[in-house]
Amino acid sequence: MDECYLMGLWCGLIMFKFLEEYYQFWSTGPTPVQTSTHVVLPANDDNVETREFEAGDYKWRLVIYPGGKEKGDYISVYLSVVDTNSLPLDWEFNATCTVFLYDHILDKYLCFRVNERNFNKTTTEWGFPKFIPKKVLIDQSSRYIADDSIVLGAEILVIKRHRVIETVTLLKTTEVPQKYEWKIQEFSKLEEDRVRISEEFTIRDVNWRMKLYLNGDSSELSMDVVCASADTFDAHQKVKAEFYLRLKGRLGVVRSSGKLSHWFTSLDKCCGQKAFISFSTMRDPENGLLVDDCCTLQVEILVQLVV
């Protein structure tokens, strides 16, 4: 190949075409794009940029380095994200990129594909430093050149990331235990009602309820603490608490659950002790647990984490 032909090729006019059948962006569904641009490749091997196009809600260019990005015997081709000033400061996404080079003899496309790559404000360009040897492309019999033009295409699959921000509030354990007492009237009717639920009360900005209920055969009483605030929690919100459930009699506390700990969520709002006390024990007058058909339950709650 003579020197005049080489100089004529690098200084000549080369058309870069993007054809509908292979230029699709799957991040928002198949979106055919058809565009063409005339680019003059300078003799000093400066890089050449195509016109902008869109894929996955981002703007791109193909960047061609005739002398190689790393200066060698290869032509380099890169995909570059442009107009980044309009993106959020912390923008970031992954993409799978394919660049095509049309073979006029075989009527096929030579594909260059990279697996998922990360693009962000410090890495806006990714591609192929050794896209094709210069001597292969500029040979007079090259199958990739026709009418001083080559046909390049690009296919980009943008994988967007959805950031989840989780805030954790670590609360100091209170010096004075925070308690709530619930006086249940007409306890004898519990056998018919089966369940009693207290009014809402607030401890450490979290709303709670107490729940007393009979088990299946009515022989045992179970007691729960219910996180009422969890009714409005989203899928990621939760509260961790340590608590004690107690039954008070004439002489003070007569039964305690011991320390319990639980993460309360929108799907898991209750925790307590099954078979806290037998129903017959509660009704036995000698135990002194009922006064005028009333009993008093107590809960002590230490809210530790709010997420």
Summary of the structure (lengths in Angstrom):
residues: 307
radius of gyration: 36.6
end to end distance: 70.8
largest distance: 116.4
contacts: 853
relative contact order: 0.13
helix: 13%
strand: 51%
